[in-house]
Amino acid sequence: MASVFNAVDSISAELATIIQLEAPDEISVTKKDAKIEELMVMDQSLLQCMGVSHASIESILRTTLKYKLAFKLTGARGGGSVLTLLQTLLSATVVDKVTAELESCGFHCLTATIGGQGVQVCFGGSS
């Protein structure tokens, strides 16, 4: 199992590097998203190799694969959470469809973004 854990660590380090890279145009964004997707699939495969899965996780896997979306198990919220990559240029219609399908199966979907402009200060009572 040590080699599997080493592979997971290598994937995490590479992902951290890629997330920090600038993507000045749509081609760069698409390439960056594709690499993140590749790393997520590799990581999830290693987690499955470790036996870290559940029938509900496999249900999410089947649903997201129908929409050609990559996902991986995460320990967020005490475990049992799944992170699905919604590529930057992905249609909102696809996001709505996969969300509706997952929620119809009883799953709770949250949307979050990675990165952004950093800390912003807002004056005048707005939050």
C-alpha positions in Angstrom: 0.0 0.0 0.0 3.0 2.3 0.5 3.4 2.7 -3.3 -0.3 3.5 -3.6 0.0 6.2 -0.9 3.1 7.6 -2.7 1.2 7.8 -6.0 -1.7 9.7 -4.3 0.8 12.1 -2.7 2.5 12.7 -6.1 -0.9 13.4 -7.7 -1.8 15.8 -5.0 1.5 17.7 -5.4 1.0 17.9 -9.2 -2.6 19.1 -8.8 -1.5 21.8 -6.4 1.0 23.0 -9.0 -1.4 22.9 -11.9 -4.2 24.8 -10.0 -1.8 27.7 -9.4 -0.8 28.0 -13.1 -2.1 31.0 -15.0 -4.6 30.3 -17.9 -4.6 33.4 -20.0 -6.9 32.1 -22.8 -9.5 29.4 -23.5 -7.0 27.0 -24.9 -4.9 27.2 -21.7 -8.1 26.8 -19.6 -9.2 23.8 -21.5 -5.7 22.1 -21.2 -5.6 22.9 -17.5 -9.0 21.5 -16.9 -8.1 18.3 -18.9 -5.0 17.8 -16.8 -7.0 18.3 -13.6 -9.6 15.8 -14.8 -6.9 13.3 -15.7 -5.4 13.6 -12.2 -8.8 13.3 -10.5 -9.5 10.1 -12.4 -6.1 8.6 -11.5 -6.6 9.5 -7.8 -10.1 8.0 -7.7 -8.8 4.8 -9.3 -6.2 4.6 -6.5 -8.8 5.2 -3.9 -10.9 2.4 -5.4 -7.8 0.2 -5.4 -7.5 0.8 -1.6 -11.1 -0.3 -1.2 -12.3 3.1 -0.3 -15.8 3.3 -1.8 -19.4 2.6 -1.2 -22.5 1.7 -3.2 -23.7 5.4 -3.1 -20.3 6.6 -4.3 -20.5 4.1 -7.2 -24.0 5.5 -8.0 -22.5 9.0 -8.3 -19.7 7.6 -10.5 -22.2 6.1 -12.9 -24.2 9.3 -13.1 -21.3 11.6 -13.6 -19.8 9.4 -16.2 -23.0 9.7 -18.3 -22.2 13.4 -18.5 -18.4 12.7 -19.1 -17.5 14.4 -15.8 -14.6 13.4 -13.6 -15.1 12.9 -9.9 -13.3 11.7 -6.9 -14.1 10.8 -3.3 -13.1 13.3 -0.7 -12.9 13.3 3.0 -14.8 16.6 3.3 -17.6 16.7 5.8 -16.4 13.6 7.6 -16.1 11.5 4.5 -18.7 10.3 2.0 -18.4 13.4 -0.1 -17.6 13.5 -3.8 -15.9 16.2 -5.7 -17.0 16.5 -9.4 -15.0 18.7 -11.8 -17.2 21.1 -13.7 -14.8 22.3 -16.4 -14.6 26.1 -16.9 -16.3 26.0 -20.3 -18.9 23.4 -19.3 -22.5 24.3 -20.3 -24.8 25.4 -17.5 -27.4 23.1 -19.0 -25.2 20.0 -18.3 -24.6 21.2 -14.7 -28.3 21.6 -14.2 -29.0 18.1 -15.6 -26.4 16.3 -13.6 -27.4 18.2 -10.4 -31.1 17.4 -11.0 -30.3 13.7 -11.6 -28.1 13.4 -8.5 -30.6 15.2 -6.3 -33.4 13.0 -7.6 -31.4 10.1 -6.2 -31.3 11.8 -2.8 -27.8 13.4 -3.0 -27.2 17.0 -1.9 -25.2 19.0 -4.5 -23.1 22.1 -3.7 -21.2 24.2 -6.2 -17.9 25.8 -5.3 -15.2 27.5 -7.3 -11.4 27.3 -7.1 -9.4 30.4 -7.1 -10.6 33.9 -7.7 -9.4 37.4 -7.0 -8.5 36.7 -3.4 -9.7 38.7 -0.4 -11.8 41.7 -1.2 -12.8 44.5 1.2 -16.3 45.9 0.9 -17.3 49.2 2.6 -20.8 50.6 3.0 -22.5 47.7 4.7 -22.6 45.4 1.7 -21.5 41.8 2.2 
